[in-house]
Amino acid sequence: LLAGASQSSAGRAINYPAFSWNTVPVFWHAANSSGPLNAATVQFVSNHGFSLATIEKMQASAESPVRDYAEDKIVAAAKALKAAKPSLQVLFYLNSVMNWDQYHLQKTIPDSLLLHDKQGGLVRIVNQTVFDFTKAEARALWLGVLRNASQSGYIDGCFLDRGTENATFGPIDPTLAAEWNRQHRMVVQQAQSEVFPQGVVISNNGDYADVSARMFERFANNDFDHNTVEQDILALQHEGAMGHVAEAHGEPIDAGLPGGVCDRATFNTTLTAFLIGAQKYAYYHCTKGWDTTSGWLTWYPEFDFPLGAPEGLAVKKGNVYFRSFASAKVALDLSASNKPKPCICWSNGHVTGDAFCC
């Protein structure tokens, strides 16, 4: 396994998670909303090939105090995971826009430090208020949550949701919106440069040269950046070229699909697209959501198949991408724009998707 500090694209020494091409590199990102992570969950994470895990915002939210002190509940879950697997890098979830009401910060931050619209009302997204990062005190309080987590001894970095640039909030003053976006970019950068200078800081769906990681929340499947499958592949390659950590999350578009895991069609396409574009420090998973019941306790057979190092970058011939690994051949046919045809031909004889690349 490869791990340790090395230079990112911004010249900063980042303590990268362990990484290996031996099998598909995978990440974990979930919460148990009903209470603490139980022993079975901790054992599952520690015994499988995860080197990077994020504790999601809903962790133990139904436990007293209900929908409060997520800051402490996330750290408690991180402590349990680190006790079982000290090498695991555990990240703290914090939204970089929405003031989620399960955090104690939401109970204490004054309205004067929240974003208001032209009529003087509070701006809300999914009924959650929005930090007014044009105010220095708001930025300090938000960064303070991360600093407190970093000082716990159990948190290695952070996951910043809604990390994209140029957010829009409807009827707010354009000058205020421009300044908010400028300060939002700055506070995301400060999470890296000031709070976790050597840690993994993931910007969800956002690409920053000076922030060490990105998640693709719905990779190669109508992602939130509205990129095509091919654009997501190229963006994943770009993250690798920048020396960034990347998480590619496959997710069905239809959340009402039966079953508690990612459907096989989405899994086949997103895993194939991931292998076409993955560089060092890229990790994959496919789930239906962010609770432990949505697929994060599922281990797909492909995650145990030998993969081996890639034999170079992917090659595109016509509308088909091809890539070879030491123990797998991978191809993705993009001829039909609305229905990619995936193929992974494993050395153990198993085929994921169509067999046209075997």
C-alpha atoms as one frame of an Amber mdcrd trajectory, in Angstrom:
protein
   0.000   0.000   0.000   1.153   3.478  -0.889   0.658   6.154   1.744   2.351
   9.140   3.308   3.036  12.770   2.579   3.880  13.948  -0.901   3.401  17.106
  -2.922  -0.020  18.109  -4.216  -0.553  20.373  -7.215  -0.410  23.440  -4.974
   3.001  22.410  -3.623   1.601  21.487  -0.216   2.679  18.257   1.476  -0.516
  16.219   1.818  -0.820  13.152   4.024  -2.477  10.957   1.422  -4.623   7.945
   2.359  -3.247   4.483   1.702  -3.703   3.511  -1.934  -3.235   0.362  -3.984
  -4.146  -0.879  -7.456  -4.249  -4.480  -6.216  -8.041  -4.262  -6.115 -10.546
  -1.485  -6.835  -9.683   1.368  -4.418 -12.806   2.205  -2.409 -13.980   4.855
   0.058 -16.679   4.967   2.768 -19.021   7.868   3.549 -22.060   7.330   5.763
 -23.901   7.913   9.013 -26.033   5.813  11.303 -28.821   8.282  12.022 -30.377
   6.138  14.766 -27.385   6.139  17.101 -23.659   5.372  17.445 -21.933   3.173
  14.896 -22.518  -0.354  16.137 -19.811  -3.000  16.468 -20.801  -4.702  13.209
 -20.460  -1.456  11.240 -17.112  -0.618  12.815 -15.878  -4.132  12.065 -17.110
  -3.940   8.466 -15.259  -0.687   7.809 -12.084  -1.783   9.570 -11.938  -5.243
   7.973 -12.477  -4.151   4.391 -10.246  -2.222   2.055 -11.213   1.307   3.033
  -8.465   3.812   3.714 -10.695   6.911   3.689 -14.006   7.396   5.533 -16.312
  10.382   6.066 -18.847  10.543   8.895 -21.962  12.114   7.384 -24.020  14.918
   8.989 -26.916  12.725  10.212 -24.717  10.640  12.516 -26.753   9.724  15.633
 -29.182  12.568  14.893 -32.102  10.608  16.419 -30.172  10.078  19.642 -30.553
  12.513  22.535 -29.998  15.388  22.208 -32.082  14.900  19.049 -30.838  16.861
  16.007 -28.165  18.617  18.022 -24.434  18.366  18.661 -23.609  16.632  15.369
 -20.138  18.040  15.928 -19.609  15.740  18.926 -21.472  12.758  17.480 -19.297
  12.757  14.355 -16.129  12.856  16.454 -17.423   9.981  18.613 -17.985   7.873
  15.490 -14.526   8.785  14.236 -13.035   7.695  17.562 -14.680   4.271  17.225
 -13.372   3.786  13.681  -9.855   4.944  14.550  -9.737   2.596  17.532 -10.490
  -0.328  15.228  -8.260   0.803  12.366  -5.736   3.523  13.309  -4.484   3.868
   9.725  -7.940   4.832   8.461  -8.208   8.515   7.556 -11.496   9.842   8.944
 -13.059  13.053   7.647 -15.484  15.419   9.367 -18.580  16.433   7.393 -19.512
  20.119   7.283 -21.709  21.854   4.736 -20.035  24.926   3.273 -23.361  26.630
   2.490 -26.250  25.233   4.546 -26.487  25.740   8.302 -27.823  22.257   9.063
 -30.033  22.145  12.152 -28.466  19.019  13.663 -25.287  20.984  14.402 -25.033
  22.944  17.632 -23.675  25.837  15.565 -27.186  26.229  14.119 -28.577  26.703
  17.629 -26.062  29.408  18.561 -25.248  31.461  15.457 -27.150  34.768  15.428
 -29.428  35.672  12.517 -27.181  38.634  11.762 -24.534  36.158  10.560 -26.924
  34.364   8.198 -27.654  35.313   4.594 -30.697  37.509   3.936 -32.592  38.213
   0.715 -33.566  41.604  -0.732 -36.694  41.713   1.410 -34.719  41.081   4.592
 -35.848  37.497   5.029 -33.509  34.612   5.756 -32.341  32.714   2.675 -33.183
  29.003   3.009 -32.192  25.879   1.085 -34.193  22.736   1.920 -35.498  24.745
   4.884 -31.957  25.310   6.187 -30.460  28.775   6.625 -27.268  29.858   4.843
 -24.055  31.169   6.388 -23.325  34.786   5.450 -19.657  34.445   4.635 -19.426
  38.138   3.795 -19.250  38.561   7.589 -15.862  37.791   9.132 -17.498  36.518
  12.317 -19.562  33.976  10.356 -16.443  32.701   8.651 -14.659  32.438  12.005
 -17.498  30.453  13.583 -17.652  28.052  10.649 -13.896  27.513  10.638 -14.050
  27.116  14.421 -16.204  24.002  14.033 -13.484  22.457  11.870 -10.722  23.554
  14.231 -12.465  21.952  17.190 -12.844  18.703  15.243  -9.207  18.774  14.164
  -8.100  19.082  17.786 -10.038  15.983  18.885  -7.257  13.614  17.814  -9.654
  11.494  15.731 -10.250  13.660  12.661  -7.729  13.757   9.795  -9.470  16.098
   7.370 -12.894  17.269   6.277 -15.602  16.854   3.669 -17.114  20.188   2.606
 -20.512  19.699   1.030 -21.751  22.120  -1.631 -18.166  23.072  -2.314 -18.869
  24.342  -5.807 -18.059  27.889  -6.823 -20.572  30.548  -7.899 -23.538  29.402
  -5.841 -26.899  31.069  -6.494 -29.565  31.847  -3.905 -32.415  33.514  -5.757
 -33.502  37.049  -4.813 -30.394  38.443  -3.139 -28.479  41.531  -4.122 -26.030
  40.720  -6.999 -23.203  42.603  -5.317 -23.795  40.647  -2.113 -23.905  37.386
  -4.095 -20.580  38.135  -5.779 -18.914  38.957  -2.465 -20.466  35.875  -0.829
 -18.991  33.646  -3.526 -15.578  35.300  -3.185 -15.570  34.718   0.562 -16.968
  31.189   0.180 -14.029  30.286  -2.020 -11.678  31.817   0.553 -13.176  29.941
   3.512 -12.973  26.610   1.651  -9.319  27.356   0.940  -8.759  28.276   4.596
 -10.123  24.897   5.672  -7.154  23.458   3.777  -4.450  26.027   4.418  -5.210
  26.841   8.059  -7.137  23.962   9.626  -5.941  20.840   7.802  -2.758  22.004
   6.025  -1.594  18.413   5.446  -4.979  16.731   5.548  -7.439  15.626   2.910
 -10.022  18.365   2.371 -12.763  17.262  -0.016 -14.808  19.847  -1.870 -18.009
  18.151  -2.992 -18.501  18.720  -6.736 -15.967  21.556  -6.643 -12.576  21.766
  -8.320 -10.015  23.966  -6.555  -6.331  23.874  -7.472  -5.347  24.596  -3.873
  -7.773  22.196  -2.149  -6.541  18.624  -2.014  -9.608  16.601  -2.990 -12.909
  16.457  -4.824 -15.965  14.219  -4.697 -18.063  13.491  -7.781 -21.370  13.009
  -5.971 -23.185  11.260  -8.805 -20.312  10.200 -11.016 -20.991   9.325 -14.669
 -24.751   9.328 -14.087 -26.202  12.819 -14.590 -23.856  14.333 -12.027 -24.804
  17.582 -10.300 -22.343  19.479 -12.493 -24.471  18.310 -15.469 -21.429  16.830
 -17.141 -21.700  13.930 -19.541 -20.141  10.564 -18.721 -17.146  11.463 -20.872
 -16.751  14.860 -19.214 -16.748  13.181 -15.795 -14.041  10.770 -16.966 -11.899
  13.655 -18.218 -12.497  15.597 -14.980 -11.440  12.555 -12.955  -8.231  12.357
 -15.007  -7.702  16.065 -14.349  -7.946  15.588 -10.581  -5.243  12.933 -10.788
  -3.013  15.166 -12.894  -3.384  17.867 -10.217  -2.239  15.441  -7.512  -5.665
  15.497  -5.899  -7.553  12.807  -4.050 -10.817  12.003  -5.859 -13.934  10.163
  -4.752 -16.229   8.887  -7.507 -19.646   8.059  -6.088 -22.032   6.070  -8.256
 -25.666   6.692  -7.416 -28.943   5.732  -9.095 -30.917   8.734 -10.317 -34.171
   7.088  -9.218 -33.957   6.979  -5.415 -37.168   4.937  -5.374 -35.575   1.871
  -6.902 -36.223  -1.248  -4.795 -33.507  -2.679  -2.608 -30.987  -1.093  -0.311
 -28.007  -0.850  -2.627 -26.917   0.617  -5.937 -28.644  -1.127  -8.837 -26.460
  -3.327 -11.026 -26.795  -1.190 -14.198 -25.599   1.937 -12.384 -22.834  -0.017
 -10.664 -21.564  -1.522 -13.940 -21.479   1.824 -15.751 -20.005   3.914 -12.958
 -17.347   1.386 -11.958 -16.279   1.030 -15.592 -16.160   4.806 -16.083 -14.165
   5.098 -12.864 -11.567   2.583 -14.026 -11.291   4.349 -17.383 -10.443   7.667
 -15.696  -8.942   6.765 -12.313  -5.473   7.942 -11.368  -3.514   7.401  -8.172
  -5.525   8.399  -5.074  -8.889   7.962  -6.767 -11.484   5.905  -4.864 -14.895
   4.496  -5.804 -18.189   3.361  -4.303 -21.812   3.049  -5.409 -24.740   3.565
  -3.026 -28.257   4.972  -2.958 -27.632   7.583  -0.271 -25.634   8.467   2.800
 -27.015   6.338   5.622 -25.370   3.039   6.493 -28.535   1.294   5.229 -28.195
   2.728   1.701 -25.403   0.457   0.510 -22.371   1.364   2.607 -22.433  -2.040
   4.295 -22.493  -3.839   0.942 -19.280  -5.304  -0.455 -19.513  -6.046  -4.163
 -17.686  -9.139  -5.505 -15.718  -6.910  -7.908 -14.078  -5.187  -4.941 -12.157
  -8.409  -4.235 -11.157  -9.230  -7.820  -7.478  -8.717  -8.711  -7.026  -5.475
 -10.663  -3.351  -4.583 -10.833  -1.698  -1.383 -11.966  -2.929   0.319 -15.146
  -0.878  -0.085 -18.287  -1.092   3.592 -19.153  -3.991   5.989 -19.648  -7.223
   5.126 -21.406  -7.275   5.254 -25.203 -10.317   6.397 -27.175 -11.102   4.712
 -30.486 -14.163   6.186 -32.118 -16.762   6.355 -29.359 -15.164   3.664 -27.211
 -12.657   4.102 -24.382 -10.240   1.234 -23.686  -7.853   0.700 -20.791  -5.832
  -2.264 -19.611  -4.796  -3.184 -16.091  -2.476  -5.994 -15.049  -5.482  -8.212
 -14.268  -8.406  -6.629 -16.124  -9.426  -5.198 -19.479 -11.869  -2.299 -19.406
 -13.922  -0.632 -22.129 -16.796   1.847 -22.208 -18.809   2.349 -25.392 -20.359
   5.814 -25.521 -21.958   5.440 -28.958 -25.441   5.716 -27.443 -25.278   8.956
 -25.458 -28.076   8.006 -23.093 -26.965   4.415 -22.468 -23.229   3.695 -22.183
 -22.183   0.082 -22.655 -19.675  -1.010 -19.962 -17.278  -3.940 -20.071 -14.791
  -5.156 -17.473 -13.099  -8.444 -18.320 -11.429  -9.724 -15.161  -8.535 -12.176
 -15.214 -10.526 -14.556 -12.975 -13.043 -15.023 -15.804 -15.773 -12.791 -14.424
 -17.326 -10.151 -16.687 -18.914  -6.949 -15.392 -21.414  -5.601 -17.900 -21.124
  -6.614 -21.550 -18.397  -9.017 -22.734 -17.379  -7.064 -25.852 -13.922  -6.199
 -24.453 -12.981  -9.770 -23.555
